[in-house]
Amino acid sequence: MKTDLISISDLKIEPPFSSLFPIGSETLEAISTDMKASGFDDSFPLIVWEGKNVVVDGHTRFAAARGLNLEEIPVLFKNFENEDDAILYCFHIQRNRRNLTDDDILRCLEVLDNIKPPARKNKKGEDTPAEIPTKKEQDILRAKELGTSVAKAEKARKLLEHGSDDIKESVTSGEKSINQAYQEVQEQRRESGELKGKTTTGLGNTAKYTKALGSFLRELSRLKDNDWEDVSRQKVFEDLASITKFVES
C-alpha cells in the first residue's frame, strides 16, 4: 500500500470518527513522547477518506503530530461508499486493537445501531430492503461485534433506550459499569410504575442509599451554617458513633 505525505492543515477531524473512540491522555502523552524522539512512524499512517480528507483512523497520532507542530504526516487514502461504510471500517480496525471497555461498548452500540443494513439484491438484480432483525437477533449480532456477552448487549441497549443522560454519562465517564447503570434504570422504571415486579436488592438499593446519604449531608451542611443551633455537634457525633456501632455489629 502506498502512503502519501500530506500537509496536516489539509486534514479534517470530524464526528463520528473523532468521537467513536475518545483520545486517552496517557496514550496521547506516550505517543507524543515517542514521536518527539523518533518522528512519525511511516509504517502506521493515518487512514484518510479519499476525496474528503477526513481522518477515519489515527486520531491520537494526528493529535500528537499537531501538538508537535509537524507540517506533514504520512496518510493512506481509502475510498468508502458512504459514511456508514467508513464508520464500520473505523470500528472494526479499532476493535481489533483493544479490549472494549463498558464505555466503549455503550458508545459503539449506539453508533452501530444507527447504521442502516445494506440492501440486498433479488433474483432480478434489483435492490430490496434488508430484513429487519428481531431485537434478540440484533443483540446476538452486536454482542459478537463488540466482543461481549449477549446479556451485556441487551443491558446496554435497555440503558440507551431508557436511561437518562446523567446515567449514560456515568458509564461513559467510567463511574459506573453497564450492569450498575442498567440496574439503576430498571429500579427507576419500577418505582415509576413503568415496570412491574419486585424491586431488586442490587444497585437499585445502592442508588437509594446514595440519594439518602446526599440528603443527610445537605442537612448537616444546613446545621453547620446555622452554627449547630437546632442540633448540637455533640448530638451529631453521638449519632454517627451509633451508626458506626450498628454497621460493625
Kinemage of the C-alpha trace (Angstrom):
@kinemage 1
@onewidth
@group {chain A} dominant
@subgroup {mainchain}
@vectorlist {calphas} color= white
{ca met a 1} P 0.000 0.000 0.000
{ca lys a 2} L 1.346 3.400 -0.986
{ca thr a 3} L 1.299 6.209 1.534
{ca asp a 4} L 1.379 9.920 0.798
{ca leu a 5} L 2.798 12.818 2.734
{ca ile a 6} L 0.146 15.457 3.202
{ca ser a 7} L 0.052 18.786 4.977
{ca ile a 8} L -1.514 18.360 8.398
{ca ser a 9} L -3.545 21.525 7.797
{ca asp a 10} L -5.317 19.813 4.877
{ca leu a 11} L -6.775 17.079 7.081
{ca lys a 12} L -10.201 17.272 8.719
{ca ile a 13} L -11.246 15.905 12.095
{ca glu a 14} L -14.984 15.272 12.223
{ca pro a 15} L -17.501 13.205 14.198
{ca pro a 16} L -18.498 10.442 14.419
{ca phe a 17} L -14.940 9.236 13.697
{ca ser a 18} L -13.331 11.609 16.193
{ca ser a 19} L -15.750 10.644 18.987
{ca leu a 20} L -16.139 6.894 18.453
{ca phe a 21} L -13.013 6.156 20.499
{ca pro a 22} L -12.016 9.231 22.553
{ca ile a 23} L -8.322 10.020 22.872
{ca gly a 24} L -6.833 8.907 26.195
{ca ser a 25} L -4.486 11.406 27.827
{ca glu a 26} L -1.925 8.767 28.837
{ca thr a 27} L -1.859 7.223 25.369
{ca leu a 28} L -1.500 10.638 23.766
{ca glu a 29} L 1.376 11.522 26.067
{ca ala a 30} L 3.186 8.240 25.329
{ca ile a 31} L 2.781 8.606 21.553
{ca ser a 32} L 3.835 12.261 21.690
{ca thr a 33} L 6.996 11.352 23.619
{ca asp a 34} L 7.875 8.611 21.144
{ca met a 35} L 7.079 10.820 18.146
{ca lys a 36} L 9.207 13.651 19.514
{ca ala a 37} L 12.168 11.289 19.868
{ca ser a 38} L 11.794 9.221 16.703
{ca gly a 39} L 9.472 11.149 14.412
{ca phe a 40} L 6.213 9.945 12.871
{ca asp a 41} L 6.407 6.184 12.178
{ca asp a 42} L 5.658 5.820 8.448
{ca ser a 43} L 4.548 2.215 8.972
{ca phe a 44} L 1.456 3.499 10.819
{ca pro a 45} L -0.053 6.146 8.530
{ca leu a 46} L -3.402 7.799 9.191
{ca ile a 47} L -6.342 6.332 7.273
{ca val a 48} L -7.998 9.184 5.399
{ca trp a 49} L -11.244 9.212 3.432
{ca glu a 50} L -10.228 9.794 -0.157
{ca gly a 51} L -11.846 12.838 -1.706
{ca lys a 52} L -12.948 14.231 1.668
{ca asn a 53} L -9.626 14.368 3.559
{ca val a 54} L -11.428 13.286 6.751
{ca val a 55} L -9.340 11.268 9.194
{ca val a 56} L -11.068 7.922 9.729
{ca asp a 57} L -8.413 6.221 11.843
{ca gly a 58} L -5.372 7.587 13.682
{ca his a 59} L -6.791 10.469 15.720
{ca thr a 60} L -4.329 10.049 18.593
{ca arg a 61} L -1.356 10.112 16.210
{ca phe a 62} L -2.871 13.151 14.482
{ca ala a 63} L -3.255 14.952 17.827
{ca ala a 64} L 0.341 14.111 18.772
{ca ala a 65} L 1.667 15.345 15.407
{ca arg a 66} L -0.310 18.563 15.633
{ca gly a 67} L 0.899 19.114 19.211
{ca leu a 68} L 4.489 18.773 17.997
{ca asn a 69} L 3.814 21.216 15.125
{ca leu a 70} L 4.654 18.700 12.400
{ca glu a 71} L 3.897 20.122 8.976
{ca glu a 72} L 3.426 16.882 7.014
{ca ile a 73} L 2.396 13.385 8.041
{ca pro a 74} L 2.003 10.080 6.155
{ca val a 75} L -1.532 9.056 5.240
{ca leu a 76} L -3.154 6.198 3.398
{ca phe a 77} L -6.138 7.302 1.337
{ca lys a 78} L -9.036 4.870 1.321
{ca asn a 79} L -12.287 5.076 -0.619
{ca phe a 80} L -15.594 4.470 1.177
{ca glu a 81} L -19.034 4.141 -0.368
{ca asn a 82} L -20.674 6.231 2.346
{ca glu a 83} L -20.331 7.319 5.960
{ca asp a 84} L -21.741 4.055 7.330
{ca asp a 85} L -19.085 2.132 5.395
{ca ala a 86} L -16.371 4.379 6.839
{ca ile a 87} L -17.760 4.074 10.393
{ca leu a 88} L -17.779 0.277 10.197
{ca tyr a 89} L -14.185 0.299 8.958
{ca cys a 90} L -13.160 2.624 11.804
{ca phe a 91} L -14.963 0.477 14.374
{ca his a 92} L -13.558 -2.849 13.220
{ca ile a 93} L -9.968 -1.660 12.968
{ca gln a 94} L -10.120 -0.167 16.460
{ca arg a 95} L -11.899 -3.185 17.947
{ca asn a 96} L -9.112 -5.446 16.731
{ca arg a 97} L -6.572 -3.323 18.610
{ca arg a 98} L -8.184 -3.237 22.036
{ca asn a 99} L -10.458 -4.864 24.566
{ca leu a 100} L -13.551 -2.691 24.634
{ca thr a 101} L -14.431 -1.165 27.993
{ca asp a 102} L -18.032 -0.633 29.100
{ca asp a 103} L -17.975 2.978 27.936
{ca asp a 104} L -16.619 1.823 24.539
{ca ile a 105} L -19.404 -0.766 24.283
{ca leu a 106} L -22.156 1.726 25.085
{ca arg a 107} L -20.811 4.349 22.689
{ca cys a 108} L -20.180 1.911 19.835
{ca leu a 109} L -23.536 0.174 20.281
{ca glu a 110} L -25.337 3.469 19.794
{ca val a 111} L -23.328 4.222 16.653
{ca leu a 112} L -23.718 0.733 15.186
{ca asp a 113} L -27.468 0.721 15.785
{ca asn a 114} L -27.783 3.873 13.686
{ca ile a 115} L -26.168 2.200 10.678
{ca lys a 116} L -28.691 1.008 8.131
{ca pro a 117} L -28.199 -2.588 6.934
{ca pro a 118} L -27.253 -2.695 3.237
{ca ala a 119} L -29.948 -3.520 0.687
{ca arg a 120} L -29.899 -6.979 -0.859
{ca lys a 121} L -30.232 -7.977 -4.489
{ca asn a 122} L -33.219 -10.020 -5.595
{ca lys a 123} L -33.156 -12.535 -8.446
{ca lys a 124} L -33.658 -9.731 -10.944
{ca gly a 125} L -30.652 -7.866 -9.588
{ca glu a 126} L -32.823 -5.192 -8.020
{ca asp a 127} L -32.155 -3.730 -4.592
{ca thr a 128} L -34.601 -4.922 -1.943
{ca pro a 129} L -34.850 -3.662 1.624
{ca ala a 130} L -32.774 -5.644 4.085
{ca glu a 131} L -34.609 -7.815 6.577
{ca ile a 132} L -35.052 -6.098 9.922
{ca pro a 133} L -33.681 -8.429 12.619
{ca thr a 134} L -35.575 -9.013 15.833
{ca lys a 135} L -34.197 -7.385 18.985
{ca lys a 136} L -32.839 -10.747 20.118
{ca glu a 137} L -31.113 -11.319 16.769
{ca gln a 138} L -29.708 -7.807 16.899
{ca asp a 139} L -28.395 -8.317 20.418
{ca ile a 140} L -26.658 -11.542 19.351
{ca leu a 141} L -25.111 -9.756 16.364
{ca arg a 142} L -23.982 -6.755 18.417
{ca ala a 143} L -22.538 -8.962 21.159
{ca lys a 144} L -20.403 -10.727 18.563
{ca glu a 145} L -19.281 -7.441 17.002
{ca leu a 146} L -18.462 -5.891 20.376
{ca gly a 147} L -16.788 -8.980 21.797
{ca thr a 148} L -19.110 -9.158 24.787
{ca ser a 149} L -21.952 -11.322 26.103
{ca val a 150} L -25.473 -11.181 24.743
{ca ala a 151} L -26.687 -10.293 28.246
{ca lys a 152} L -24.437 -7.238 28.382
{ca ala a 153} L -25.511 -6.169 24.891
{ca glu a 154} L -29.158 -6.428 25.992
{ca lys a 155} L -28.500 -4.362 29.123
{ca ala a 156} L -26.587 -1.752 27.159
{ca arg a 157} L -29.490 -1.376 24.723
{ca lys a 158} L -32.009 -1.008 27.572
{ca leu a 159} L -29.719 1.623 29.031
{ca leu a 160} L -29.670 3.536 25.746
{ca glu a 161} L -33.452 3.255 25.378
{ca his a 162} L -34.499 4.183 28.913
{ca gly a 163} L -31.531 5.751 30.706
{ca ser a 164} L -31.249 9.462 31.378
{ca asp a 165} L -28.323 11.438 30.002
{ca asp a 166} L -26.807 11.519 33.504
{ca ile a 167} L -26.920 7.745 33.856
{ca lys a 168} L -25.415 7.232 30.400
{ca glu a 169} L -22.707 9.764 31.235
{ca ser a 170} L -21.882 7.805 34.409
{ca val a 171} L -20.932 4.862 32.155
{ca thr a 172} L -19.054 6.859 29.515
{ca ser a 173} L -17.059 8.552 32.286
{ca gly a 174} L -16.166 5.199 33.838
{ca glu a 175} L -18.011 5.966 37.077
{ca lys a 176} L -20.390 3.016 36.669
{ca ser a 177} L -20.431 -0.248 34.768
{ca ile a 178} L -23.156 -1.091 32.269
{ca asn a 179} L -24.613 -3.546 34.765
{ca gln a 180} L -24.711 -0.977 37.570
{ca ala a 181} L -26.322 1.677 35.387
{ca tyr a 182} L -28.805 -0.857 33.987
{ca gln a 183} L -29.909 -1.910 37.481
{ca glu a 184} L -30.405 1.726 38.427
{ca val a 185} L -32.506 2.378 35.320
{ca gln a 186} L -34.650 -0.699 35.973
{ca glu a 187} L -35.168 0.364 39.579
{ca gln a 188} L -36.304 3.804 38.468
{ca arg a 189} L -38.695 2.254 35.969
{ca arg a 190} L -40.172 0.030 38.686
{ca glu a 191} L -40.608 2.957 41.047
{ca ser a 192} L -42.388 4.930 38.338
{ca gly a 193} L -44.721 2.020 37.626
{ca glu a 194} L -43.382 1.529 34.098
{ca leu a 195} L -42.103 -1.905 35.085
{ca lys a 196} L -43.936 -4.378 37.256
{ca gly a 197} L -42.283 -6.736 39.682
{ca lys a 198} L -40.284 -6.741 42.868
{ca thr a 199} L -37.595 -4.200 43.467
{ca thr a 200} L -34.107 -5.547 43.092
{ca thr a 201} L -31.766 -5.996 46.008
{ca gly a 202} L -28.795 -4.871 43.957
{ca leu a 203} L -27.922 -1.487 42.582
{ca gly a 204} L -31.407 -0.052 42.926
{ca asn a 205} L -30.959 -0.053 46.691
{ca thr a 206} L -27.470 1.349 46.266
{ca ala a 207} L -28.974 4.266 44.360
{ca lys a 208} L -31.486 4.810 47.173
{ca tyr a 209} L -28.689 4.755 49.753
{ca thr a 210} L -26.624 7.262 47.753
{ca lys a 211} L -29.645 9.545 47.463
{ca ala a 212} L -30.372 9.305 51.200
{ca leu a 213} L -26.726 9.959 52.055
{ca gly a 214} L -26.751 13.067 49.885
{ca ser a 215} L -29.842 14.349 51.702
{ca phe a 216} L -28.165 13.665 55.065
{ca leu a 217} L -25.012 15.566 54.082
{ca arg a 218} L -27.080 18.509 52.868
{ca glu a 219} L -28.879 18.566 56.220
{ca leu a 220} L -25.549 18.510 58.070
{ca ser a 221} L -24.403 21.424 55.922
{ca arg a 222} L -27.546 23.369 56.875
{ca leu a 223} L -26.989 22.664 60.572
{ca lys a 224} L -23.365 23.767 60.300
{ca asp a 225} L -24.356 27.014 58.554
{ca asn a 226} L -26.709 27.700 61.492
{ca asp a 227} L -23.865 27.146 63.987
{ca trp a 228} L -25.487 23.920 65.234
{ca glu a 229} L -28.359 25.800 66.868
{ca asp a 230} L -31.051 23.227 66.020
{ca val a 231} L -28.928 20.140 66.688
{ca ser a 232} L -25.599 20.277 68.525
{ca arg a 233} L -22.358 18.941 67.094
{ca gln a 234} L -22.135 16.622 70.100
{ca lys a 235} L -25.506 15.103 69.195
{ca val a 236} L -24.311 14.534 65.604
{ca phe a 237} L -21.117 12.841 66.826
{ca glu a 238} L -23.152 10.578 69.128
{ca asp a 239} L -25.472 9.612 66.269
{ca leu a 240} L -22.541 8.877 63.960
{ca ala a 241} L -20.970 6.705 66.666
{ca ser a 242} L -24.249 4.785 66.969
{ca ile a 243} L -24.341 4.275 63.200
{ca thr a 244} L -20.742 3.025 63.223
{ca lys a 245} L -21.555 0.598 66.038
{ca phe a 246} L -24.609 -0.662 64.129
{ca val a 247} L -22.654 -1.209 60.906
{ca glu a 248} L -19.868 -3.050 62.739
{ca ser a 249} L -22.276 -5.316 64.649
